[in-house]
């Protein structure tokens, strides 16, 4: 198993939550102080580089018009890291290609980073969470169709090297595709897709891309990974599904003592508790299938917010969305999820959030890297 | 209700009432056959009301993503109905479809009644012509849409799964069709000069979605249009004031007003 340090580069110094309706989309940016923002950017970059020194890989993501993740152009942040890091794999998870109007431009950005990093890019793609719709003015209906069509065009742009090729799809059109630079890795950088539903995972599995899922807990993750493995086999990719095809993101904090770990983990819960979003941004029409929408009107939880029920350290550990404690405890907790879901090859550590300060973040990363990671690297499926 | 095949689309077509035929084009919330105004209208006219592709149980092919596409489908509906010229009553987003269609084949239509129609952009690029319905809390939206929202509030718990399915499907299709450009086709206003039919624009006095200025500006784009404001009503005056609405509509359709 490999581990990745992930931070959403939050701007956490906000007025009281009661004073605003939504932390996403509509929170006025007068609440953002660029001078503080600059300090935070440099700090978060330093933490990624430190994680690299400790043997972790680097993961980042992209959101828009939100204090929870002030990285609206993740390829820019990744470009900085491509230059400043030297050995870590660089995972962007991901490019919100259902909301980007020019897939060829995305192919170019990713190729640049792959070359700049001398082949260390892991290129992730996402449909985008519902609150990304308004910032992108993007139609919430048929997003999945757009995502996969855009991806097909991106792969085509990456893999043709003999002059212009064309693409005329349902949503995207390009007549003279001939990107410079072309990617370093051949035939193209590894492709990751994130999804939090079994249906979505089946599509990823049939294509054989790396499947990542976030905070889906014991049973949710098992359903998603089972669906991936079933689709992988049905597509004729072989009986054995390599563990490096599956990734799980959880909040992770390791301490010398349980008390120290829990204190850090309390701060990580900001990931969950800060996400104040009203229904009109959280559930635009067409984002979830009609059948799921009917169930929600009957009281079911939004598939993306079920994890909010676990807004305590104990609750989050029990739900399998947080690994927290002494090194031994963390190893056992990762092992419990690993065994329950049938194994996975990447642990995406949400290792910094909200009010977790720099020195606390660094201590958590170091202890994890030195005392936990070696044990995880020995995990083999039962 | 009947399901008909129209240009490869399975279309839910409702007909009711007696009298000369009238095409009714529903708005973004979909078609409800149990409405009082339909019963009243049906005393004077035979009402023909398709549920637009993707609404009700009508199918939605993947090539459809704008109201203009539905107007093209309805060219076939007009051929099939055969009873031309035909009068039209159309509400909101249905009015947009109706005007796309009327601009294509004005000769197939008699008189047009457009109730709080959307479909053109009249204001500046720096201001929305309509509030962003997809970025507003439900409680705000119902106040903008109704004069007396409490009379029309629906508790999902009282609806069957089939009814909820239709409700959510209507929302989804509506979003698909009107998302961008938001609630308008930039080209439509340059085509409306062709619609020389006698036309009545109707608006509820308390409509918070379609403003009085918007309706007046829209009506000016048609050579023979006039406007009427109904009191004590919001975005759907036919629902909130069915008697007053139907009296005014029938009078106009009969050439009495």
Boltz contact constraints between the chains, C-beta under 6 A:
constraints:
  - contact:
      token1: [A, 134]
      token2: [B, 135]
      max_distance: 6.0
  - contact:
      token1: [A, 137]
      token2: [B, 180]
      max_distance: 6.0
  - contact:
      token1: [A, 139]
      token2: [B, 179]
      max_distance: 6.0
  - contact:
      token1: [A, 140]
      token2: [B, 175]
      max_distance: 6.0
  - contact:
      token1: [A, 141]
      token2: [B, 172]
      max_distance: 6.0
  - contact:
      token1: [A, 141]
      token2: [B, 175]
      max_distance: 6.0
  - contact:
      token1: [A, 141]
      token2: [B, 176]
      max_distance: 6.0
  - contact:
      token1: [A, 280]
      token2: [B, 137]
      max_distance: 6.0
  - contact:
      token1: [A, 284]
      token2: [B, 134]
      max_distance: 6.0
  - contact:
      token1: [A, 285]
      token2: [B, 171]
      max_distance: 6.0
  - contact:
      token1: [A, 285]
      token2: [B, 172]
      max_distance: 6.0
  - contact:
      token1: [A, 285]
      token2: [B, 175]
      max_distance: 6.0
  - contact:
      token1: [A, 286]
      token2: [B, 172]
      max_distance: 6.0
  - contact:
      token1: [A, 286]
      token2: [B, 175]
      max_distance: 6.0
  - contact:
      token1: [A, 290]
      token2: [B, 165]
      max_distance: 6.0
  - contact:
      token1: [A, 290]
      token2: [B, 168]
      max_distance: 6.0
  - contact:
      token1: [A, 290]
      token2: [B, 169]
      max_distance: 6.0
  - contact:
      token1: [A, 293]
      token2: [B, 168]
      max_distance: 6.0
  - contact:
      token1: [A, 294]
      token2: [B, 161]
      max_distance: 6.0
  - contact:
      token1: [A, 294]
      token2: [B, 164]
      max_distance: 6.0
  - contact:
      token1: [A, 294]
      token2: [B, 165]
      max_distance: 6.0
  - contact:
      token1: [A, 297]
      token2: [B, 156]
      max_distance: 6.0
  - contact:
      token1: [A, 297]
      token2: [B, 164]
      max_distance: 6.0
